[in-house]
Amino acid sequence: MKSASARGERVSRRAPHAPGRVFRAGSGAVRAGCRPGMTGLAGLAIAAFLAATPLPMNSELPFLALQGLGHDAVALVLVASVANTLGSCVTYWCGMQGERLRGGRWFPFTGAGLERARGWFSRYGRWSLLLSWAPGGDLIVALAGLMRLPFATFLALTALAKTGRYAALALAAAGIGGAFSAPG
């Protein structure tokens, strides 16, 4: 007869770091009360958030790793899209603060250059946010803040772009993963 833990039933085990907590046998949870997968999703959220700020970070590798480990693709797309969009909001805010640097040696535009950039951005800029997912997209996001694009427009276009990118990534990974799975 199999033991209770071998059958996957709840087994009470006392651990020095969490006295009195109940662990599920074989859950792989790092600490008591932590549902399997939540740590991975939290890590993905942090990576996706930071990847959308000026900090050098990558969110695709954690995304693909978690999908490869069997995490639900819809949950991954949702978490990564929301976190990456929130990170872009930080970059947008930084761009809005850039106006205060005007005239300083770190400000990238002269007065005439800023007016040309405003003209270009009023014509093409809002739609360029659909490329905010691509490398260099953070610059487009910061420019949107600098050019005072209405926040609702910024948020809608950026969320659409970020969600589309992660959905495409999930679909591509599922297709590639399916191509290498054993027939059966």
Secondary structure in CASP SS format (residue, H / E / C, confidence):
PFRMAT SS
TARGET T0000
AUTHOR 0000-0000-0000
METHOD secondary structure of the structure
MODEL  1
M C 1.00
K C 1.00
S C 1.00
A C 1.00
S C 1.00
A C 1.00
R C 1.00
G C 1.00
E C 1.00
R E 1.00
V E 1.00
S C 1.00
R C 1.00
R C 1.00
A E 1.00
P C 1.00
H C 1.00
A E 1.00
P C 1.00
G C 1.00
R C 1.00
V C 1.00
F E 1.00
R E 1.00
A C 1.00
G C 1.00
S C 1.00
G C 1.00
A C 1.00
V C 1.00
R C 1.00
A C 1.00
G C 1.00
C C 1.00
R C 1.00
P C 1.00
G C 1.00
M H 1.00
T H 1.00
G H 1.00
L H 1.00
A H 1.00
G H 1.00
L H 1.00
A H 1.00
I H 1.00
A H 1.00
A H 1.00
F H 1.00
L H 1.00
A H 1.00
A C 1.00
T C 1.00
P C 1.00
L C 1.00
P C 1.00
M C 1.00
N C 1.00
S C 1.00
E H 1.00
L H 1.00
P H 1.00
F H 1.00
L H 1.00
A H 1.00
L H 1.00
Q H 1.00
G H 1.00
L C 1.00
G C 1.00
H C 1.00
D C 1.00
A H 1.00
V H 1.00
A H 1.00
L H 1.00
V H 1.00
L H 1.00
V H 1.00
A H 1.00
S H 1.00
V H 1.00
A H 1.00
N H 1.00
T H 1.00
L H 1.00
G H 1.00
S H 1.00
C H 1.00
V H 1.00
T H 1.00
Y H 1.00
W H 1.00
C H 1.00
G H 1.00
M H 1.00
Q H 1.00
G H 1.00
E H 1.00
R H 1.00
L H 1.00
R C 1.00
G C 1.00
G C 1.00
R C 1.00
W C 1.00
F C 1.00
P C 1.00
F C 1.00
T C 1.00
G H 1.00
A H 1.00
G H 1.00
L H 1.00
E H 1.00
R H 1.00
A H 1.00
R H 1.00
G H 1.00
W H 1.00
F H 1.00
S H 1.00
R H 1.00
Y H 1.00
G H 1.00
R H 1.00
W H 1.00
S H 1.00
L H 1.00
L H 1.00
L H 1.00
S C 1.00
W C 1.00
A C 1.00
P C 1.00
G C 1.00
G H 1.00
D H 1.00
L H 1.00
I H 1.00
V H 1.00
A H 1.00
L H 1.00
A H 1.00
G H 1.00
L H 1.00
M C 1.00
R C 1.00
L C 1.00
P C 1.00
F H 1.00
A H 1.00
T H 1.00
F H 1.00
L H 1.00
A H 1.00
L H 1.00
T H 1.00
A H 1.00
L H 1.00
A H 1.00
K H 1.00
T H 1.00
G H 1.00
R H 1.00
Y H 1.00
A H 1.00
A H 1.00
L H 1.00
A H 1.00
L H 1.00
A H 1.00
A H 1.00
A H 1.00
G H 1.00
I H 1.00
G H 1.00
G H 1.00
A H 1.00
F C 1.00
S C 1.00
A C 1.00
P C 1.00
G C 1.00
END
